[in-house]
Amino acid sequence: MRDELIAILGASDKALSSVELEGKLNLIDADEVKEMMDTLSSLEKDAIVYHTNKDRYMLLRDSHLKRGIMRVNKKGFGFADIDDSPEDVYISQDNMNGAIHDDIVLVEIISKKSIPRLEGRVVRVLERGITTYIGEINFKNDKGYVTLDDNKIKLTIIVDRKHSLNAVDGHKVVVKLLNRINNYTYNGEVIEILGHKNDPGVDILSVVKKYSIDTEFPPEVKEEVKTLPNEVSEEEMKGRKDLRSEMIFTIDGDDTKDIDDAISIKKLNNGNYLLGVHIADVSHYVKEGSPLDDEAMKRGTSVYLVDRVIPMLPHELSNGICSLNPGTDRLTISCVMEFDHKGNQIDYDIFPSVIRSRKQMTYKNVNSILEKNIVPEGYEEFADTLREMEELAKILRAMKVRRGYIDFDIDEAKVLVDSNGKPTDVVLRDRGTGEKLIEDFMIAANECVATHIYFMNLPFIYRVHETPKEEKIKSFLNYVSLLGYHVEGNVKDNSPKTVQHIIESLDDKPEFKILSSLLLRSMQKAVYKTKNLGHFGLASKCYTHFTSPIRRYPDTTVHRLLHTYLFDHKLDDKTISHWEEKLEYVAQHSSDRERASVDCEREVDDMKMAEYMEDHIGEEFDGMISSVMSFGIFVELDNLIEGLVPIKDMDDFYVYDEDRMCLTGEKSHKKYSLGDRVRVKVVRASKEEKTIDFAFVSNKSDNNSTENSSSNNNSNHNINNKHKNNFNFNNHNGNKKHNKKHNNKDHKNR
């Protein structure tokens, strides 16, 4: 009946009453009418059907209303991210109608021309985006009042003692909403106590809980883990190619424990390279529909924070039977590819295998060999093999560059903490030859697997990165031209080669680091889909995630599909239908959980950077202007810590030029522009607010002093929302988060 109702409403040129719908469906008894009304309610809840004030029904797409997700600023106003629209809708505080951050809402557009952005009002909250909240509880007159960690959520939550789990003042708690007192005041119930706010690790745990990331595995998962083997048996090896005598090894970070990829190489008599990428066969142990599988799908990904890893799989698997530890037999799926001297793939094979890694190598030691020609102890027998791998990696990278591969080469910060979680330093992550080598090999394997299944025309899950919007590239080039730089090329072509050309044209400019980051933010986000749309950033026609099944559920799913299609040859209609239906959910859910993971990692980093700077108030640092806004200037230090110089604390009245992204002093004519090198002093930092405030000491370009000792205790900014609308890619200020990519192995976010 659901599809019939949608078809009837879609064919009608007017809204229909329930009586008219009964007639069109030829309903004759009360049960059928009840089913219709229940279905209409479900469609209304899913924002497919709109129920008008005149008690009539129409498809939402045909109405004047739009469905979206609220993104609220801590000042109280917000923007609705409208489904399938590049434009967001500004919602003033007076028009929020009880909506809060992350709510799914129906929005009516109320203004289109009076201001240079769409403005609307919330007609209805369709669904609360968040059902539990994190905050600090304190009691007054036997009532607990929860101060929420997220200052964008304007709620007052009151907790009776009987609903407090015996929490005390200063406890960080997870609270669930009960009944609503008014639009923004609720009674609540404490469902978990995280610990006292000053206890080590509670700060990070509070952020983790905010993103609904589970830190403990449920009992049924723990019980299933007990039934799994600790080592590979002879029975499990049957039907697999035995590669245990091959020179296969792993390369990872110094502290990596979940090792899911190993590599091998041979130089063939014809001069070609035979590259082997051997990936832990997680799907052999994580059976579809099992408690382990359900929990892994729910989590979607492992989460890597400054002081801990929250794994997708229990440690018994992620660090044990599934991890390709040296000197132990492990089940794998191998993708072995032959490449010629130009990087063309001549042949390949994908098969189940068993390996025994010869050595657990580290990037640090591999880079010592490949960059300094210094062979660490224990690496002697592998040195020549590593050099052959470097030869092939350079060939593969050159091939990718020829087809349009875009390397933004964005730096990434690493926060170092002590045993209590207190930050001790912030440094840049290394991305040396070894890291790039592994990246190139994993990309090759991911492309090979994706292409093979694509041409079989079977249900599959792809990693897609769609073509950027033409207007965003034009907007970027317009800004570049205002800086006095001219980039030639056909923007309408909008291909990877075009964006690659833009990057190369700006490579020698002093503002390159910032311009590269701006251009990156004009790109769309990489996500998972069941339709192959290609990967723009990699200039790849067909791509998937196959190489990290211990930490990403889509990779585990790809392994399961390889078993089903290639190894077990299950290609019947029932199997195909099952995966067609299931993969849509897996793709969407995995994309959502990846987004939550990235946001959580970034928020923890921001918090720890602010905490680190609390110990450096009054100190001076060099940095670069990374964003110029009407309310102030963001400065990024050389270690990537970023803070705000508020305009109200600067030494003149400054005029904001939005097109050129600069501020100019009315009296001094001093000018601050994107990319300028400056010296700043730390005047304020707040771990709780995740904010850092700077004051200018001097501008190195003109040596003018702009020292300002004000601490700006009331500045309204947030590191987690930094770089909002640094570039005019959107129709309003302050609606999009800056999205620095993490350059982890295998391009974690690619």
NUKEMI-16608 format. One record per residue: residue in three letters; x, y, z of N, C-alpha, C in turn. Coordinates in steps of 0.05 Angstrom, whole numbers, plus 5000, padded with zeros to 4 digits. Layout:
ALAXYZXYZXYZ ...
***
This chain:
MET501749765000500050005000501750255000 ARG504150245012505950475013506550574985 ASP507450394968508150474940505650574925 GLU503350454930500950544916500150834924 LEU500350894950499751164959501651364947 ILE504251294947506151484935505551534906 ALA504851314891504251344863501751514858 ILE499651474875497151634872497651924878 LEU499051984899499652264907501452394886 GLY503352234875505152344856503852414829 ALA501652264823500252314798498152534800 SER497552614825495452814829496553094827 ASP494953274816495853554814494853724837 LYS493653594858492653734881492953544905 ALA492753664929492853504953490153354956 LEU490253114967487952934968487152884997 SER484552865002483552795028483752495032 SER483452415057483552125063481251975049 VAL478852115047476551995033477151955004 GLU478452154991479152124963481251904959 LEU483051874978485051654976483751384979 GLU481751364997480251115000478951034973 GLY477751234960476451174935478451084913 LYS480651214912482651144891483850874896 LEU483950784922485050524929482950304929 ASN480350394926478050204926477950044952 LEU478250184975478150055000475250015009 ILE474749775021471949715027471449645056 ASP473549585072473049525101474749695119 ALA474049685145475349855164478349795168 ASP479049535166481749455169483549575148 GLU482549585123484049695101484449995105 VAL482350125114482450415119484450475141 LYS484450315162486450345184489250305173 GLU489650105156492250065145493150305128 MET491250415113491950655097492750885115 MET491250935137491951165154494551115169 ASP495050865176497650805189499950855169 THR499450775144501550815124502051105119 LEU499951265118500251555114501751675137 SER501251585161502751685185505651615182 SER506251375173509051295169510351465148 LEU508951505126510051675104510551955113 GLU508652055130508952325141511452345159 LYS511852145176514152135194516752115178 ASP516651975156519051945139519552185121 ALA517752385123517952635107517752575077 ILE516052385071515452325043512752455035 VAL510952455055508252565051507952805070 TYR506653015061506053245077503053255083 HIS502353275109499553285118498953585123 THR497253705106496753985107494854055130 ASN494754315136492954415158490054375151 LYS489454325125486654275117486053975115 ASP487753815128487253525130487353395103 ARG489253475086489553355060492453265058 TYR493053095039495652975036496853025009 MET499453075008500853104983503753014988 LEU505252964966508052894969509553134978 LEU511353094997512953325007514453464985 ARG515353314965516953444943515253634928 ASP512553604929510753784914509854014931 SER510554024956509654234974511654464975 HIS511054674991512754894994514854855016 LEU514754615028516454555051518954385043 LYS520954415058523454265053524254115078 ARG525353875074526353715097529353755100 GLY530253785125533053825129533953765157 ILE536553795162537653745189538654015200 MET537854075225538554335237541454325246 ARG542954535239545654585249545554855264 VAL545754835290545155075307547755195316 ASN547955465314550155615325549655655355 LYS551855685371551455715400550155975407 LYS549956165388548456415393545456375392 GLY544556145381541756085381540456065354 PHE541656185334540656155306541855905294 GLY540955835270542055595257541555595227 PHE542355375215542055325186540955045182 ALA539055025165537854765159539254655134 ASP540654425137541854285114539554155099 ILE538754265076536454155061537253915045 ASP535553715046536153465031536453525001 ASP538453414989538853424960538953714950 SER540053894966540354174957543054284966 PRO544354434948546954554956546654784974 GLU544154894976543755134992542555065020 ASP543655195040542455165067540655395072 VAL538855365092536855565098537455685125 TYR537755945127538156075153535656085169 ILE535856005194533556005213534256185236 SER532756405240533356575262532356445288 GLN533356545311532656425336529556435341 ASP528256645331525356675334523856475318 ASN525056355298523656175280524555885283 MET525855815306526855545311524555355319 ASN522355465331520055305338520755055354 GLY522555085373523254865390525354675379 ALA526354725354528354545342531054595356 ILE532654385358535354405369537254275350 HIS539754295356541954195339541553895332 ASP541753835306541553565295538753465292 ASP536653625298533953535293533353525264 ILE531653335256530653315229528053485228 VAL527953675211525753875212524553915184 LEU522054025185520754125161521054425161 VAL521954535139522554825138520854955116 GLU519755185122518355355102520155585095 ILE520555635069522255855060520556115063 ILE521556315077519956555081521256795068 SER523756775058524957005045527056905025 LYS527057015001528956934981530557164970 LYS529457404971530857624957531657854975 SER530557874999531158115015533958105026 ILE535057865029537857835039539257635021 PRO541857635020543257465001543457175010 ARG541257065022541256785029538356715034 LEU537756455032535056355038534556375068 GLU532156465075531456465104528856315107 GLY528556175129526156015133525355995162 ARG523255845166522355785194521755485196 VAL522255385220521655105225518655075229 VAL517454905212514554855214514054635234 ARG515854435233515354195251518054055255 VAL518453955279520653775285519753495279 LEU520853375258520053105250521252895268 GLU523752935277525052735293527352865308 ARG527552805334529752895350532352755340 GLY534252915332536752805322538352675344 ILE538052775368539552675391537552605413 THR537852375425536052285446537352285473 THR539952275474541452295499543552515497 TYR544152635520545952865520548052825542 ILE550352955537552552935556552953205570 GLY553353195596553853445610554653405639 GLU555053625653555853625681553353685698 ILE552953515718550653545735551453685762 ASN549753865770550153995796547354035808 PHE547154005835544654005848544054265863 LYS541554335863540554565877537754515886 ASN537254535913534554475924533554195915 ASP535354005917534753725911533953675881 LYS534553865864534153825835536853845822 GLY537353655803539853665788539453825762 TYR541353995757541354155732543754075715 VAL543253995691545353885673546354115654 THR548854185657550054375638551254215615 LEU550154245592550954075569553754155559 ASP555253955550557854005539557654155513 ASP555654095497555254215471553754475474 ASN555154705472553854965477552055045453 LYS551854885432550054945410547254855417 ILE546954685438544354575445543254735469 LYS541254885463540155065483537854925498 LEU538554745516536554605532537054635562 THR534954655577535154635606534054365614 ILE535754195626534853925634534953905664 ILE532753835676532453815705532053525712 VAL533653435732533553155740532853125769 ASP530652975775529952905802532052715814 ARG532452725841534352555854533752255847 LYS531252185846530551905841531351815813 HIS531952005795532751935768535652005763 SER537252035784540052135781542151915783 LEU541451665789543351455794545351525816 ASN544451695835546151775857548551945848 ALA548252085826550352265817550752485838 VAL553252595838553852815856554853055839 ASP555053285852556053525838558653475824 GLY558853555799561253525783561553275767 HIS559553095770559552855754558852915725 LYS560352795706559552795678557652565674 VAL555352625662553152425660552052415631 VAL550852185625549252165601546352175610 VAL544852365599542152415608540252375585 LYS537952255591535852205571533452395577 LEU532352505556530052685560527552525567 LEU526052625586523452515593521252695581 ASN519652805598517452975587518453265584 ARG517153405565517853685559516153865577 ILE517554055589516254265606515454495588 ASN517254585571516554785550518554725527 ASN518654905507520254855483523054775489 TYR524354895508527154845513527754755541 THR525754665556526254565583524954285585 TYR526554095595525653815597526353705624 ASN524653515633525553345655527253125642 GLY529353045657531152845646531752625666 GLU533152415656533952185673536852115667 VAL538452095687541252015684541251715678 ILE542451635655542551355649545351235651 GLU547351425654550151325657551751545670 ILE553451475689555351655701558151595689 LEU559351795676561951755663564251785683 GLY563851925705565951985724565952275731 HIS567652345750567852635757569352775735 LYS568653035731569753185708572753205710 ASN573953185734576853205737578352935736 ASP576852715733578152455732579552425705 PRO581952305704583352265679581652105659 GLY581552205634580152055613577252115610 VAL575952245631573152295629572552505608 ASP574352695604573952895584573652775556 ILE575352585549575152465523572752275522 LEU572252135543569851955544567352115539 SER567252355550564852525546564352585516 VAL566552635502566352695473565452435458 VAL566652215466566051955454563051895456 LYS561951935480559151875485557352065469 LYS558252305465556752505449556152395421 TYR558052255410557652145383556651865382 SER555451775405554251505406556151285398 ILE558651315407560751115402560950935427 ASP560450685423560550495446563450415453 THR564050415478566650345488566850055498 GLU564549935503564449665513562849485494 PHE563649235491562249045475560048905491 PRO557748855479555548725494556248435502 PRO554848325522555548055532555447845510 GLU553547865492553347655471555747655453 VAL556947885448559347895432561747775447 LYS561947845473564047725489563947425490 GLU561447325491561047035492561946905465 GLU561147035443561946925417564946925414 VAL566347135423569247145421570546915434 LYS569346815456570546585471570546335454 THR568846315434568746075417570646085394 LEU571946315390573746335367576546225373 PRO577946115353580545995357582646215362 ASN584846135375587146315380589146285358 GLU589046065342590946025320589545895297 VAL590645905274589545795249590045495249 SER587845345243588145045242588644955214 GLU589544705211589944595185587344575169 GLU585144525183582544505170581844775157 GLU582444995170581645255160583345325135 MET585645205132587445275110586545135084 LYS584844935086584044775062582644965042 GLY583444925017582245084996583545354992 ARG585545415007586945675005589745634993 LYS590645834979593445824968595345874991 ASP597345694994599245715015601545895007 LEU601746135020603846325013605746355037 ARG605846165055607446195079610446195074 SER611246095051614146095045614946345031 GLU613046515023613646765009614746975028 MET616347165016617247385033615047595034 ILE613547575055611247755059611647895086 PHE611148155087611548295113609548525114 THR609448655138607648875142609249135148 ILE608049365142609249625149607049795161 ASP607549875186605550035201606950235219 GLY605350385234606350565254607650425277 ASP609150565293610650445315608750305335 ASP606450415340604650315360602250165350 THR602350085324600049955312599849665322 LYS597449585330596949315339594949165322 ASP593249315308591249195290592349195261 ILE593748995254595148985228593448825208 ASP592448955188590648815170591748795141 ASP594048905135595048885108598048815108 ALA598748635090601548555086602148565056 ILE604648585048605348625020607748435013 SER607948394987610148234975610648334947 ILE613048274937613748364910615748174897 LYS615448134871617447984855617948124829 LYS620448124821621148234795621147994775 LEU619448004755619147784736621247794714 ASN621547574700623547554679623047754656 ASN620547834652619848024631620248314640 GLY621248354664621648624675619348734690 ASN617048594689614648694703614848644733 TYR613148774748613048734777610548574784 LEU610848384803608648234813608148324842 LEU606148484846605548594872603348434886 GLY603948354910601948214926600948384949 VAL598348424951597148554974595348354988 HIS596048285013594848065028593348185052 ILE590748155052589048285072587748085091 ALA587848135117586647965137583847885130 ASP583247625130580547535123578747535147 VAL577847775154576247815178573547675175 SER572447665150569847555146569747255151 HIS572047125152572146835159571246795188 TYR571846985206571246965234568747115242 VAL568147335227565747495233563647415213 LYS561947225222559847115204557447305202 GLU556347325178554147495173551847435192 GLY550747635205548447595222549147515251 SER551647465257552447385284552547635302 PRO552547595328552847825346555347995340 LEU557547865333559948005325559548185301 ASP558148065281557648215256555748445261 ASP553648395276551648605282553048845296 GLU554748785316556148995331558149145313 ALA559548995296561449125278559949315259 MET557749225248556149395230555149635245 LYS554249595269553249825285555350035289 ARG557849945296560050135300561050255274 GLY561250095253561950195227564950225223 THR566350315244569250375241570550375268 SER573150335269574650385293575150685296 VAL575450785320575851065325578551105338 TYR580251275326583051315336583251585349 LEU583551585375583751835391586551865402 VAL587052095415589752155423590951955443 ASP589251835459590251655480589151375479 ARG587551315459586251055458585150995430 VAL584650735426583250655402580750515411 ILE578450595400575950455405575450275381 PRO575950015384575949845360573249765350 MET573049705325570549605313570149315322 LEU572349175325572248885334573648855360 PRO572948665377574248615402577248565398 HIS578848625418581748605416582648315410 GLU581048115418581747835412581947785382 LEU580347945367580547935337582348145326 SER581948395333583348615321586348605326 ASN587148515350589948485357590948195357 GLY589048015354589647725356589347575330 ILE587347405329587147215307586847345279 CYS585847585278585547725252587947895245 SER589647965265591948135260594247985248 LEU595448095227597547955213600247985228 ASN600247865252602647885269604947715257 PRO607347795261609647655249609947375261 GLY610847185243611446915252609046745258 THR606646835252604246675257602646635232 ASP601346405229599646345206597146515208 ARG596346635186593946795185592446765159 LEU589846755161588146735137587847015124 THR588147015098588047265083586447235057 ILE585847465046585047475018587147625003 SER588247504982590447624968589547744941 CYS590647974935590248094908593048124897 VAL593747964877596347954866596248074838 MET597748294833597548444808600148464794 GLU600148444768602548474751602448744738 PHE604548904741604749174729607249184711 ASP606949334689609349374672610849624681 HIS612949704667614649924676613250194674 LYS610850204661609450454660607150464680 GLY606750254695604650244715602050134704 ASN602050024680599649894669599249624683 GLN596749564691596249304703595849094680 ILE597648904679597648704658595848464665 ASP595848384690594348144699593848174729 TYR592048004739591548004768590147744775 ASP590147694801588647464812587847534840 ILE585347454847584247504874583547234886 PHE584547154908584146884918584446874949 PRO583246674962583646634991586346504995 SER587746585016590446495021591046465050 VAL593446365056594446355083597346455082 ILE598046635100600746755099602046725127 ARG604646775127606146805152608047035149 SER607247265161608847505158611647465168 ARG613647555153616447525161617247725182 LYS616047965180616948175198614848395201 GLN614548505225612848735229614648985228 MET614649115204616349345200614849605209 THR616449805214615350065220616050265199 TYR614450465196614950675176617650815182 LYS618150855207620650985215623050835204 ASN623150575207625450415198625550385168 VAL623150355156623050335127623950595114 ASN623150825125624051085115627051125119 SER628151005140631051025144632550885120 ILE631450665111632650525088632250675062 LEU629750765057629050875031629751175028 GLU629951315050630651595048633551665056 LYS634651505074637351555084639451345077 ASN638451125065640150895058641550785083 ILE640250805106641250685131639450445138 VAL640650215140639149965145639149905174 PRO636849925188636849855216637349555221 GLU638149495245638649215252636049045249 GLY636348815236634048645232632648685206 TYR633548885190632248945165634048875141 GLU636448755147638448715126637348555103 GLU635948335108635048155087632648275070 PHE631548485081629148605068629848865052 ALA632248965055632849225044632449235013 ASP633549034999633249044970630349014961 THR628848854975626048814969624549084973 LEU625149224994623949484999624549684977 ARG627049674967627849854945626349784920 GLU625849524914624249454891621349554894 MET620349534919617649644924617549944919 GLU619650084927619650364922619650424892 GLU621150264877621150304847618250294837 LEU616850074845614150044835612250264845 ALA612550334870610850544882611150804866 LYS613550874858613951114843612651094815 ILE612750854804611550814778608450834780 LEU607350714801604450724805603551014810 ARG605051154826604351434832604451604807 ALA606551564791606751714766604451664747 MET603551404747601151334731598751484741 LYS598351484767596051624779596151924772 VAL598552044774598852324768598052384739 ARG598852204721598252244692595252244687 ARG593852084703590952074698589452284713 GLY590752434731589452664745589352644775 TYR590752454787590852424816591552684829 ILE590052764850590353014864591552964891 ASP593953064895595253034922595353314935 PHE593453354953593353614966595553644987 ASP596653414996598853415015598353595039 ILE596053565050595253725074596553605099 ASP597753785114599053695139596953605159 GLU597853435178596053345199597553355226 ALA596153455246597353475273596953225289 LYS598853165306598752945325599153055353 VAL597153005371597353095398598552875415 LEU600652935429601952745446601052795475 VAL600352575489599252605516600752415535 ASP600652475561601952305581599952095590 SER600651935610599051715619596351805631 ASN596152055639593652165649591952305628 GLY592952295603591452425582592052725579 LYS593952825594594653115592596453155568 PRO595853345550597553385527600253495534 THR602353375522605053465527606353595503 ASP605253555479606353685455604453645432 VAL604653815412603153785387605153805364 VAL605253585349607253575327605853505301 LEU607353525279606353445253606853155248 ARG604853015237605252735231607052715207 ASP608752505208610552455185608952315163 ARG609652375138608452235115610752195096 GLY612451995102614851955086614451755063 THR616651665053616551475030615051225036 GLY615551115060614150865068611150895069 GLU610251115081607351165082606151195054 LYS607551335036606451365009606551104994 LEU608550934999608750674986606350504993 ILE605750485019603450325027600850445015 GLU600650705016598250835004597950754975 ASP600050764960599850704931599150414926 PHE600250234943599649944939596749884947 MET595750014969592949964977590950074957 ILE591550304946589850414925589650234901 ALA591950114893592049934870590249694875 ALA590449574900588849344906585849414908 ASN585149644919582349724921581149764893 GLU582649884875581749914848581349654833 CYS583249474837583149214824580649054832 VAL580149044858577848894869575249024859 ALA575049284861572649424853572049384823 THR574049404807573649374778572749094770 HIS573948894784573248614778570248574783 ILE569248654806566448614813564548784796 TYR565549034790563849214773563249084746 PHE565148964734564748844708563248574710 MET562848464734561048234738558148324740 ASN557748594743555048704745553548584769 LEU554848574792553648464816553348684837 PRO551448654856551248844878553848874893 PHE554549124899557249174911557149444926 ILE559149484942559349744956561849884947 TYR561550124937563750284926564450514944 ARG566950594943567750844955567751054933 VAL565951254936565651444914566351724924 HIS567451884906568052164911567252314886 GLU564952444888563652554864565052814855 THR564552884830565653124818564753374833 PRO566553564839565853804853563953974835 LYS562354144849560554324834562154534819 GLU561354584795562854774778562955054790 GLU560755134804560755404815562755424838 LYS563255214852565255224874568055264863 ILE568655124841571355154829571555444818 LYS569455544806569455814796569856014818 SER568455974841568756154863571556154874 PHE572855924875575655904884577456064865 LEU577056024839578756154819578356464819 ASN575856544825575356834827576956954850 TYR577056804872578656904895581556914888 VAL582556704875585356694868586156924849 SER584256994831584757224813584957484828 LEU583457514850583557754866586257784880 LEU587657554884590257564895592357634875 GLY591557654849593357724828594457484813 TYR593357244818594357004805592356924783 HIS593456834761591756744739592256454733 VAL590156294734590356004729588955944703 GLU590355854683589155784657587855504659 GLY585855464642584555204641581655234637 ASN580355014628577555004623576054914648 VAL574955104662573555034687571154854682 LYS569854894660567454734654568154444650 ASP570654384643571554114641571253964668 ASN571954114689571554014717572453724721 SER574653654710575753384713577953384733 PRO578853154743581153144761583653284750 LYS584053254724586353384712586253694715 THR583753804713583454094717584254174745 VAL583154034765583854104793586754054798 GLN587853844787590753784790592354024778 HIS591554124755592954344743592854594760 ILE590454644773590254874791592154854814 ILE592354614826594254574848597054624839 GLU597854514817600554544807601154834800 SER599254984790599655264783600155434808 LEU599155344831599355504855601655404873 ASP602955194865604955064882607155244892 ASP607955444876610155614884609255874898 LYS606655894903605656144915606056134945 PRO606556364958606956364987604456275003 GLU602156314991599656235004598755954998 PHE600555794985599755534974598455364996 LYS599555355019598555175040595555235046 ILE594955495048592155575053590455535029 LEU591455605005589855574981589255284975 SER591155114981590754824977588454724995 SER588554825020586454755039583754855030 LEU583655105020581155215010580055054986 LEU581754984968580854824945579854554954 LEU581254434973580354174983577454194994 ARG576854415007574154445018572054494997 SER572854544972570954564951570054294940 MET571554084949570953814940568553704955 GLN567153514944565053374958566353164977 LYS564853064996565852865014565752585001 ALA567752425007567752154998565951995016 VAL564251825003562251665018562151385006 TYR560451225018559950955008557350944994 LYS557250824970554750794955554750524940 THR552450434932552150184917552450234888 LYS552550484880552850554851555750654847 ASN557050564826559750654821559650924807 LEU560551124823560651404812563551494809 GLY565451314813568251394810569251544834 HIS571851584835573151724857574751954845 PHE573652194848574852434835577652484845 GLY578052484871580652564882582952374873 LEU582252114870584251924860584251894830 ALA582452034817582152014788581751724780 SER580151584796579651304793576851254782 LYS576551094762573951044751572350844768 CYS573750694784572350484800573950434825 TYR572750464849574250454873572550334896 THR573850194914572450094938574350094961 HIS573450014984575149975007575249675014 PHE577649565009578049275012580249215032 THR581949405038584549355051584649395081 SER582449465094582449505123580049385137 PRO579649125134577149005145577148995176 ILE579449025189579449025218578149275229 ARG578549495215577649755226575349885210 ARG574549775187572349895172570349675163 TYR567849715169565849515162565349485132 PRO565449695116565249655087567349465076 ASP569749475086571849285077571148995085 THR570148965109569248695117567048595099 THR565248775091563048705073564148635045 VAL566148775036567348715010568548435011 HIS569948365032571048095035568847885034 ARG566647945048564347755048563247715020 LEU563147935005562147914977564147754959 LEU566747794964568647634948568347334954 HIS567947264979567446984985564946884971 THR562847044973560246964961560446934931 TYR561447134917561447134888563746974876 LEU566147014885568546904872569346634882 PHE569246594908570346344920568246134923 ASP565746214932563646024936561746004912 HIS561946194893560346204868557346194873 LYS556446344894553646364900552546604885 LEU551246554862550346764844547346734838 ASP545946594855543046544851541446804856 ASP538946804847537347044849536847124878 LYS536546924896536046994924538447134936 THR540847044930543247174940543547454929 ILE543047484903543347754891541347944903 SER538847854907536748024918537448104947 HIS538447914962539247964990541248194991 TRP543348184974545448384976544548654964 GLU542848644944541748894932540349054954 GLU538848914971537349054992539149135015 LYS540948955023542549005047544649225043 LEU545849225020548149405015547349705016 GLU544849765009543950045011544250145040 TYR543349975058543550055087546450065096 VAL548049865089550849855097552250105088 ALA551850175063553250415051552450665066 GLN549950715071549050955084549950965113 HIS549550745127550250725155553250755159 SER554850635142557750655144558650935139 SER557451075120558151355116557451525140 ASP555151475152554351625176556251575199 ARG557051325204558751265226561651365221 GLU562451375196565051485190565051785196 ARG562851925189562652205195562752255225 ALA561352095241561352125270564152075281 SER565551875270568251815279570152045273 VAL570052155249571852375242571252615259 ASP568652675264567952905280568852865309 CYS568652625319569552565346572552605348 GLU574052485329576952515330577752805329 ARG576452965312577153245309576453405335 GLU574153345347573453485371575353425394 VAL576153175397578053105417580753245412 ASP581653255387584053395381583853695388 ASP581553815381581154095387581254145418 MET579953975432579854005461582653975473 LYS584253785464586853745475588853965466 MET588454075442590054295434589554545452 ALA586954585458586254805475587454765503 GLU587254515513588354455539591454495539 TYR592754415517595654455515596354755516 MET594754925503595355205502594655345528 GLU593055225546592555335572595155375588 ASP597155205582599755215595601655405581 HIS600755535560602555705544601455995541 ILE599656065559598556335558600756545563 GLY600856745546602956955548605356895530 GLU605556655519607756585502607256675473 GLU609356715457609056805430609756575410 PHE608356585387608756375367608556505339 ASP609856375320609556455292607356295279 GLY605956415260603756275247602956405221 MET600856305209599856405184596856465186 ILE595956675174593056735174591656535157 SER589856375170588556155156585656225148 SER584556435160581856515154581456805163 VAL580056965147579357235155576357265154 MET575257335177572357355179571657635188 SER569057705188568157965196568658005226 PHE568757785242569057815271571957775280 GLY573757705262576557675270578157505251 ILE580557435260582457305243583357045256 PHE583156825242584256565251587156545243 VAL588856465261591656425256592356135262 GLU593656015243594555735247597555735252 LEU598355625275601155605282602455385265 ASP605055375266606555185249605954895257 ASN605054855281604354575289601354525285 LEU599954705271597154675263595154755285 ILE596054835308594154945328593055205317 GLU590555245320589255475309587755635330 GLY587855895329586456065347585456315334 LEU583756465348582456705337583656955349 VAL584157155332584757425340582157575336 PRO580557635358577957765355578258055345 ILE576558135327576858405315576358615336 LYS574758565356574158765376576558825394 ASP578558655393580958695409583358795393 MET582858845367585058945350585459245354 ASP587559355343588559625350587359845333 ASP585259785318584159985300581359895293 PHE579860065279577259985268577959855240 TYR577359595238578059455213575659405195 VAL576059455170573959415150574259145136 TYR572158995135572258715124571558715095 ASP573358605078572958565050572458275045 GLU569858195042569157905040570357785015 ASP570357934993571257814967574257754969 ARG575857924980578757884982579557755008 MET577657705025578157585051580457725066 CYS580057975071582158135085580758345103 LEU582258435123581458645141583458875138 THR582459125135584259355132583559565153 GLY585559665167585259865188584360125176 GLU582360255188581260505177583360735180 LYS584760735202586760955207589560865199 SER590360625207593060545202593460435174 HIS591260355160591360235134592859965134 LYS593259865158594559605161592659395150 LYS593759205135592059005121592858725130 TYR590858565136591258285143589858115122 SER591357935109590257775087590857485092 LEU589257315079589657025080592556955071 GLY593856795087596556705080598856865091 ASP598157105103600257275115601657125138 ARG604257145140605757045163605557255185 VAL604957175210604657355232605757235257 ARG606157405277606957305304604757375323 VAL604057185340601857225358602657145386 LYS601057245405601357165433598757035442 VAL599056825458596756685469595656845492 VAL593056925490591957085512589756935527 ARG588656725515586556575528586356305515 ALA585856095532585255825521583355695541 SER581355545530579455405546578955125536 LYS579754935552579254655545576254595543 GLU574754705562571854655562570454755537 GLU571255005529569955125506571355055480 LYS573654925482575254845459576055095442 THR576855305456577455555443580255655451 ILE581555795432584155925437583956205425 ASP584856405441584956675432587756775430 PHE588456905408591057025403590857325403 ALA593157455405593357745399595857785382 PHE595657965363597958015345600258135361 VAL602658045356605058165367606358335345 SER606758225321607758375299607058235273 ASN606858385252606358275226609058275212 LYS610058035206612758005195613058155169 SER610858195155611158315128611658615130 ASP610758745153611259035155612459115182 ASN612858915199614158955225612659155243 ASN610059205237608459385254607459225278 SER607659345301606859215326603859235328 THR602559015334599759015340599158875366 GLU601058905385600858755410598258845424 ASN596958635434594458685448594258485471 SER593958575495593958395518591158315527 SER589158405512586358325520585958025518 SER584557915537584157625537581557545524 ASN579857735517577257675504575857445516 ASN575057465541573757245555570957175543 ASN569957345526567257295516567157245486 SER569457185474569557145445567856905437 ASN566356935415564456725406565656575383 HIS567256375389568256205367568855935379 ASN569255735362569655465371571655335352 ILE573755215363575755085345574454875328 ASN572554725339571254515324569754615299 ASN568954875300567554995278569255195264 LYS571855175266573655365254573455365224 HIS574455575212574455595183571655585171 LYS569655675186566955665174566755865152 ASN566055765129565755945105568156125101 ASN570556005105572956145098572856245069 PHE571356095053571156155025568256155018 ASN567556325000564656364994563556144977 PHE563755894987562655674973559655644978 ASN558655784998555855765006554556045005 ASN552056055011550656305008550356455034 HIS551756365055551556505080554156445096 ASN554456595118556756555135556156355157 GLY558156175162558056025186556455765185 ASN556355635162554655395162556155135156 LYS558555145148559954905141562454875157 LYS562954635166565354585182567754545164 HIS570054645173572554595159573054295160 ASN574054185138574253895136577053815128 LYS578953825147581653735141581653435139 LYS582953325118583053045114585352925131 HIS584852685142586952555156588452375136 ASN591052415135592652265115593552005127 ASN591751845138592451585149592951395126 LYS594251165133594850955114592250885099 ASP592550835072590350755055588250985053 HIS589151225058587351455055584751405070 LYS584951415096582651355113580051485104 ASN580251735096577851875088577551895058 ARG579151745043578751745014576851515007 
***
